[in-house]
Amino acid sequence: MDNIKLPFGLGKYDKKIYHISEVKQGKECNCICPYCGQDLLAKKGNIRSHHFAHVKEECKYAFETAIHMYVKEILSKNSKIYVPGHNFAKEMYLHYNRVELETRFGGIIPDIAIYAGKQSKPLLIEVNVTHPIDDDKLEKIINMGISVLQINICDSNFDFYNFDKKDLEDIILHKTDFKEWAYNAYEDRKFEEISIKEEKRRSMLRKRKELFLLKQKIAEDFEQKYKVAIILPKECSQCDGIMSINKADDHYYYKCDSCKVNEPIGPSKYISFIKYDDFNINDKKQKIIECVEDKKERNQLLDFAIKNQDKQALEYITKLMIQQGDNKDKIDRLTILYNYFVTKQGKPIHISYWKNYYSNCPICGSDMVFRKSKKDNEIFLGCSLYPKCYGTKKIITISVKDVLYIDKNAFIYMLKDKISNKHHIIKS
């Protein structure tokens, strides 16, 4: 700093900051050093840049102090400053009504402090002329919870010896190119709030998961004991919401209370078939014999083929496929047979069926699918091998409220009551 020429001086009588271009040459400038108070000379020769010089010994803090005072003067003559954005706010003008220079505040002396309205805490401004704010000072500011804006004059490559005042005012008041938040109290509070909310959210999710696991275990025990199907809500895989149980015409499905996404209860299988040209009766018979092992099913299909009732044959093959559950070998052979019974007209047909994910047939152990009673329109689980197997299960649905807001004992009594109402056989 010893070699930096001083472009500003402090008026000896009016205590205003003056640029070298604004004063007379020599001692007639009537200026003193902004830091040490010594008399200054205005050197305005034809060779070197115009600058101030001390009459006696040079002062190494004069330049930095002069810049601080000049910035303060700019701020004092205005009532707003453009500040950079952060994670929770965009760039904006900050309005203020008071400016203080290097006034002790809470154990530190900031370069500049500006106040907005009646706020007790100011916005601190550090003018980085030669070095940024030091760590100790910043730590004290953070502990006080005060925002501090750093203006990096040193990065602007600004010519302090030959400049227009408006250019410097633009940097200080209206631009953010050389400004940064050394610390922003509002941003820090928001991050802390988010952290607290996130911890509360995670705690809530952990407790909720424990409740779901507990109620699921109780439900599984009741399913084993009473041979019923108990469907509970579940946590949404897309968000933090809960998927409640909704009823369609012939099945149940999950719907998230938050993001409204739907999911099937149990995996759904979609089987696609390619359409081919018709072929003669002998080819049909041969293909039926190759693909169908069961004698009754084979004779039924041969009868359709002989009568050229391809539509009825397709419906029957589709019915057989839906009944197969996970018997991949039989589904593959029936798929081949299906393709022989369709024509090349029309679009590919997609067959889909629901397979229950938590329950097996109480008679044969095969997968169960949703079915609808013709008698009372109630949805129940039926064996996928029907009509070979007539196994069924009653369905009991549990609400979100029953999972989250009643304790273990109340949940057990509630299940007993629901099962009793369904079967009319259990007594408390």
N, C-alpha and C positions, 0 to 999 in steps of 0.2 A: 504493500500500500504506500510505501514511502515514495515511489516513483510516479504515482498517479497524480496528474495535475488537477487542481481543484477548480471546477467550473462554476461553483456557487459560493456566494458569500452572504453573511447575515448583516442586514442594515444596522449600523451602529446606533442609530437613534429610533428608528421605527420598528426594529426587530423583525423585519420582513426578509424573506429569502430572495436574493437577486442572482440572476444569471450574469455571466461575464459580459454578455452582449448588451446588458441593460444599464451598465454603469460607466462612469468616466475613467480615464486611464490614471494609473498611479494611486497616490494617497487620496485623490479627490473622489475615489469610489465610496469613501466613508463606510467601509465594510469591515467586519471582524470575523474571525474563525467561528463557525457554528458550534465547535466542540470546546476549544480552549479559551476563546474570547480574545485572542491576540489580534492586533491590527493586521489588515491585509493590504496588499498592493495589487492593483489590477494591471496585469501585464498584457498589453495589446500591441505586440510588435508585428512585423511583417514576415517573420520567418517561422516561428513556432505558433502552435495553436494558442489562442487567447485563453488565459487562465488567471486565477488568483494565486498569490504567493504570500507566505508569512513574512512579516517584516523581520522577525527574529528566527527562532527555530521552527522548522516545519512540524506539523501535527499529523500523525499517522491515522487518526480517527476522523479527520475533518471531512473527507470525501463521503464516507458512509453516513455520518451525521447529517451532512448537507442534503443528501438524497432523501433521507428520512423526513427531514423538515420540508423538502419540496413536495414530496408525496402527500404529507399531511396538509400542506397548503392547498394542494389540488382537491383533496377530499373535503377540506373545510369550506371551500367555495361551492361545493355541490352537495346534493342530498341523496344520491343513489350511486351504487357501484354494481357492475355486472360480475356475478360470481359463477364459477363453474358448477356443473351438475355433479351428482353422485348417484349411488345405487337407488335412491328413493326420491330423487328430484332432478328436474332438468335445469339447464342454465337459466338464470333469471336475474333481474335487477333486485338488489336489496336496498331498501330505503332506510335512511338513518337521519338523526337530528343533532348528534353531538360527536365531536372528534377530540381525542386526547393523545398527546405524543409522549412516549416514554414515561408514563406515570405508573408508579408501583401498584401492583394489583396482586393480592394474594401471594406475596413472597417472590414475585417475578416482576420484571420490567419489560413489557412488550414494546415493540417499536411503535405501534399505533393501536388504539382501541376506539372502535366506533359503537355508538349506542343507538338502538332503535326504540323510540317511544319511552316508556317508563321501565323498560327491562333493566334488572339489576346486573345481569351478566352481559358483557359486551361481546362483540366479534373482534377478536384480536387479529391484527395484520402484521406479519413479519415481512420486511422488505429485504430480500436476499440480494445484497449488493456484491459481497465478496464470499459469503459462506452461508449455508442454510441454517435453520434453527437447530441448536444443539439438542442432544438426546435428553439431558437432565431438565432443560427448560421445557421441552415437549412433554416429558413425563409429568411434570408439575401441572401443566395446563390440562392434560388428560385427566389427572386426578381431580381437578376442579370442575371438570365437565364443561369446558368452554371451547367453542369452535375457534380454530385458528387457520387463517388463509395466508398462504405464502405467495408473494409476488416475486418472481425470479427475474429481477432486472438484469442480472448478470448474463442470462441466456438470451436477452433480446438484442444484443450487439448494438445497443442504442448509442448514437454519437452525442454525448452530453456537451460537446464543445460547439457543434454546429447543428442546431436542431430548431424545429418549430414547436412551440408549446403544445399545440393541438395534437401533435404526434405522441407526445408523452402522456397527455390527458387521455388519448384513446387507449393506450396500453393500460393505464391505471384504472380508468372508469368504464370503458366500453368493450373491452376485449378480454378473452380468457386464455389466449395463446400462451401466456407466461404466468398463469395463476394455477395453483393447485391447493387442495385441502390437505394441510399437514395433519389435521384432525377435524372431524365434523361430529359434533355431539349428537345431533339429530340422527345421523346415519348410524352412529354407534348404538343409540337407544333402540332404533328400529331393529338392528341386528340382534340385540339382546332380547327384545320382545319376540322376535322370530325364534330365537334359540329356546326361550322359555315355552313358547307355544309348541315347538317341535318336540321338546321333551315331554310336555303334557300329552301331546298326540301319541307319542310312542308309548307312554305309560298307559294311556287309555286303550291303545290297540293290544298291548300285552295282556291287560286285565280282560279285555273282550275275548281275546283268543283263549284264555284260560276258561272263561265261561262257556264258550262254544265247545271246547274239548270235553269239559265236564258234562254238559248236557248231551253231547253226542254219545259219550260212553254210557250214560244212563239209558238213552234211547236204544242203543244197540243191545243192551241187556234185555229190555222190554221186547224188542223184536225177536230175539232168540226164544224168550219165554212164552210169548203169546202168539207167535207166527203172524205178526202184522208188519206193515211197512210204515215207518215213521219218518217223515220228511221234515228236516229242520232248515231254517235259513242258513246262509253261509256268508262269509266275507267276500266282497267283490274283488276280482283279480285285476280290475282296471283302475280302481280308486280305493279310498278308505271307507266307502259305503258298505251297506249290508244288503244282500240280495234276499228279498222276501219271496214267498211262494205265491204264485198267481195261477189261476185256473183258466184253462182254455176249454174249448168244447169237448175235447176227448183226451186231454192230458194236462199235467201240471208243468209249469216252467218257472225259472227264476227271473226276477227283474230287480235291478239295483235301484234302491230308493234315492240315490244321489245322481249317478250318471245315466240312469234309465236304460242301461244296456240289458239285453235279454240273453239268457243262457238256458240250454235244455237241462232237465234233471236226468242225468245219465247221458252217456255219449250217444250221438245219433249217427247212423250209418247211411251213406248215400251210395247206391249202386247204379252205375250207368250202363246202358245197353246200346249196342250198335245195330242199326237196322240193315237187313239183307234182303235179297230177292227171294221170291217163293220158290219152292222145289216140289218134286212129285211126292206122292203118298208113300212110296217105298222108302225114299230117303228119310221122310219124317218118322216112319216106323223104326227104321234102323237107328236113328239118332235117339229116339225115346228109349229104346232097349239099352243103348250104350250109356245113357246118362241117368236113368232112374232104376234104382235097385229094388225099392219097395214094390211088391207085386200089385197091390191095390192101386197105388198111385200110377204105376205104369199102365195098367188096364184102363184106368180112367182117361189118361192122355191118349192112348191108342184109339179109344172110342171117339174122342174129339177129332183126332187126325183122320180117321176113316170117314167121319161125317163132314170133314172139311170145316170144322168149327174152330178156326184159328183164334178168334177173339176169346172164346171160352177157355181154350188151351192156355193162352197167355195169362188170363186171370188166375187160372189154377196154378200155373207155374209160379207166378208172383206170390200167391198165397203160401205155397210150399217154401219159397225162399225166405219169407218173413218169419216162418216158423222155425228156421234152422238155428237161430241164435248165433253161436260162434263156430258152427260146423263148417269150416272154410272149404273142405273138400266137396261137400255136397252142394254148397252155394256156387262153387266154381262150375260144377257139372250142370247145375240148373241154369246158370248164366249162359253157358254154351247152347243149351237146349232152347232157352228163351230167344237167343239171337236167330235161331233157325225158324222161329215162328213169326217173325216180324217182316214186314215189307220194307222196301227202300224209301217209301214215301214218309213224309213227316219228320219231326225233329227227334233227336235222341230222348229216350224216356228215362227219367230219374226216379227210382224207387227209394223211399227212405222209411226207416222204422226206428222206434225208440227202444233202447235196451236199458233196463234199470241198472243203476250203478252200485246199489248197496244191498240188493235183495235177490235171493235165488228161490226157485220154486220149492215150496215145502214138501212136494211129493217126489219130483224127479231131480231136483237140483239145477235145472236148466235156467237160462236167463228168463226174466219176466218183462213183459211190455205193458204199456198203458192200454187199457181197454175201457169201453163205455157200456154200462148195463142198458139193455133195451127196455128193461122193466121200469127202472126208476131214474135212468140217465146218470147214475152215480159212476164216477171214474174209479177203477180198481186195477190191480195188477193181475194179469193173467199169464199163464205159462206160454212161452213162445212156441212150444210144441203142440199146442191145441190144434186139432181135436184129439191127438194121441194122449195128451195129458190135460186134465181138468183142474190143475192146481191154481188157486187164486189167493190173493192177500188183500185185506182191507187196507186202505191208505188213511193215515192220520197225519194231518199237517199241523205244524207248530208255528206260531206267530213270532215275530221279532221280540215283542214285548215279553212273551213267555220265556224266551231264552235269556234276555238281558236283565229283567227286573223282578224275577222271583227266585227264591233261594232253592237249594237242592231238594229239601223235603217237600216244599210246595210244588215243585216241578214233578216229583214222583207221584204225589196225590193227583195232580192235574192229568198226568198220563193215564193213571188208573181209571180216572173218571171218563176220559175220552174213549179208552178201550172198552170200558163197561157200557158206554152209550152205543158203541158200534156193535158189540157182540151180545150184550145183555146176558153175560155169563159171569162176570167178575164181581165179587162183592168186596167191599172195603173191609 
